[in-house]
Amino acid sequence: MRSVSDINLLFEAFATQHKQLNGFFTNSAYEVGQDQFDVTKFPYLYAQCTRMEISEGETRFTYVVQIGEQVLERDVNNLVASYDMCHLIFQDLIAHLHNPVIPGRTRRYRG
């Protein structure tokens, strides 16, 4: 069985290993510090567990997962490029969650 901590570790490992991401945040949106606008933080991965259900011996977790990127909406060319980049990162994340590798472990993590 996986716990919220285990799943957060999967997201953090992905963000640490991914060459385009510059950070990982979880639990509280306040951690992100969007009001600081530190450009070195972008893009970042944000994942928060929003729901947990236990039914018939099965535990289901629901997460909100976002990629934070800094782009001006009126700059259409950069906005489209940002959407493309985020889409590719999400594809990488899905592949990672199906077959994760955790740094410092000798085998793939299967929970």
C-alpha positions in Angstrom: 0.0 0.0 0.0 1.2 3.5 -0.8 0.8 6.5 1.5 0.5 10.1 0.7 4.2 10.4 1.7 5.1 7.7 -0.7 3.2 9.3 -3.6 4.8 12.7 -2.8 8.2 11.1 -2.9 7.4 9.9 -6.5 6.4 13.4 -7.5 9.5 14.9 -5.9 11.8 12.3 -7.5 10.3 13.1 -10.9 10.8 16.9 -10.4 14.4 16.4 -9.2 15.3 14.2 -12.1 13.5 16.2 -14.8 15.8 18.6 -16.7 13.2 21.2 -17.3 11.7 21.5 -13.8 13.3 23.8 -11.2 11.4 22.7 -8.1 8.7 20.7 -6.4 6.0 21.8 -4.0 3.3 20.0 -2.1 0.8 20.4 0.7 0.2 24.1 0.6 0.0 26.6 -2.2 1.7 29.0 0.2 4.9 27.0 -0.1 5.1 28.0 -3.8 5.5 31.7 -2.9 4.0 32.9 -6.2 4.0 36.4 -4.8 7.8 36.4 -4.8 8.1 35.9 -8.6 11.5 34.4 -8.4 12.1 33.4 -12.1 14.6 30.7 -11.1 11.7 28.7 -9.7 9.9 28.3 -13.0 8.8 25.9 -14.2 8.0 23.9 -11.1 5.8 20.9 -10.3 3.0 21.3 -7.7 1.1 18.2 -6.5 -1.3 18.1 -3.6 -3.5 15.2 -2.3 -7.1 16.6 -2.2 -9.0 13.4 -1.4 -8.6 9.9 -0.1 -11.2 7.1 -0.3 -11.0 3.6 1.2 -13.5 1.2 -0.3 -13.5 -2.6 -0.3 -9.9 -2.8 0.8 -8.7 -0.4 -1.9 -7.3 3.1 -1.2 -7.7 5.8 -3.9 -5.9 9.1 -3.7 -6.9 12.1 -5.8 -4.3 14.7 -6.5 -4.2 18.2 -8.1 -1.1 18.3 -10.2 0.1 21.6 -11.8 3.1 22.9 -13.6 3.8 26.5 -12.7 5.3 28.5 -15.6 5.8 32.2 -15.9 4.5 33.7 -19.2 2.4 36.7 -20.2 -0.9 35.8 -21.7 -0.7 38.6 -24.3 2.5 37.0 -25.7 0.7 34.4 -27.7 3.8 32.7 -29.2 5.4 32.1 -25.7 2.0 31.1 -24.3 1.6 28.3 -26.9 5.3 27.2 -26.4 4.6 27.1 -22.7 1.5 24.9 -23.2 3.6 22.6 -25.4 6.3 22.3 -22.8 3.9 21.6 -20.0 2.1 19.0 -22.1 5.5 17.2 -22.7 6.3 17.4 -19.0 3.0 15.8 -18.1 3.6 13.0 -20.6 7.0 12.4 -18.9 5.3 12.4 -15.5 2.7 9.8 -16.6 5.5 7.6 -17.8 7.4 8.1 -14.5 4.4 7.2 -12.4 3.9 4.0 -14.4 7.6 3.0 -14.0 9.2 5.2 -11.3 12.9 5.3 -10.3 13.7 6.8 -6.9 17.2 8.2 -6.5 19.3 6.2 -4.0 17.4 3.0 -4.4 18.8 0.1 -6.3 15.6 -1.1 -7.8 12.5 0.5 -9.3 9.9 1.6 -6.7 6.7 -0.4 -6.9 5.1 0.6 -3.6 
